């Protein structure tokens, strides 16, 4: 198949180059790599954010990245990109009129907007993966949500205008249903992890003299790390390691790090809370293996890679029962669910996991088997390809849409 992936703000080249890149960059890079490996002709269209970038870049992974000129050829914050999506869509329309792909798969809502505008004339089917939904973000973040105000309404149009929405978890399918999208127009393909790297093994250091708990991720309020710090008060003797924040020595000036340090001071657990700063992704498997339990208690989570990485390394996760966690973590089998916003529930669950080593080992072993069965990229690329074939075999007749 000739497949164009559209990823307006997240270039896969950032992920391949190993520089600081978000989840969408890595997702698009893995998907493009896997599809190219399976013999498809894959082009990723991303916004030109640097005037010196060549128009087309061939990658060693076998796919091509095409830089689309839309707005200034310089970095623009994601929340300011919407005014340039019309131009992005017009450039895509030119590209697809000259060289029609079999299908287009857009990543993030703004890519969907541009892709549906670009594909309308050429009649190319468009699939959509949102990665995150504005209505969920707004529900939890309220006024702190910096997305453009039109996002929620436009996302509903994009969902209805797509031939298929490829959601990353079943909770997202429920949200899409509330947005008016029938279940048959959705498919679920979760996010993947690198199973070669994330696997059980030695932690790399001396055996722990006291229980260790890990929180790892972007240090933003909605990730709920303060909840785990407050729980630590009720987990005597344990150390909490917190990985994340800006790269390099800048991390300790980060306002969220400061806020979390204050939470630790006030809770009287600062001496048992260690901030590691941002840990190189290559080193994270060892970190997961070196701790007894991983805790991830965001307010909401579109997918949540961290618990899956933890499981793949054999360390049980304690997670808030929200979003993607409801699919990835089976309560009592390969991890533990707790309600969001509850330090008491986190403390109780962690104490139990720490107090029962045999159960902890069983959770760990079940997690390894579960992660290997469900979250390898090879499998997920094949599942995505199956959705593509389904769309090509039975195109949907759409009314309206986001064009
Ligand atoms: N991560 C990392 N080093 C850090 C903090 C986080 O490599 O210091 C990685 C982590 O291993 C995971 C990703 O960042 O792969 C976070 O993904 P998740 O889906 O949990 O959250 P997101 O940031 O996408 O909201």
Boltz pocket constraint, residues with backbone or C-beta under 6 A from the ligand:
constraints:
  - pocket:
      binder: B
      contacts: [[A, 22], [A, 23], [A, 216], [A, 217], [A, 218], [A, 243], [A, 244], [A, 245], [A, 277], [A, 278], [A, 279], [A, 280], [A, 281], [A, 282], [A, 284], [A, 303], [A, 304], [A, 305], [A, 306], [A, 307], [A, 309]]
      max_distance: 6.0
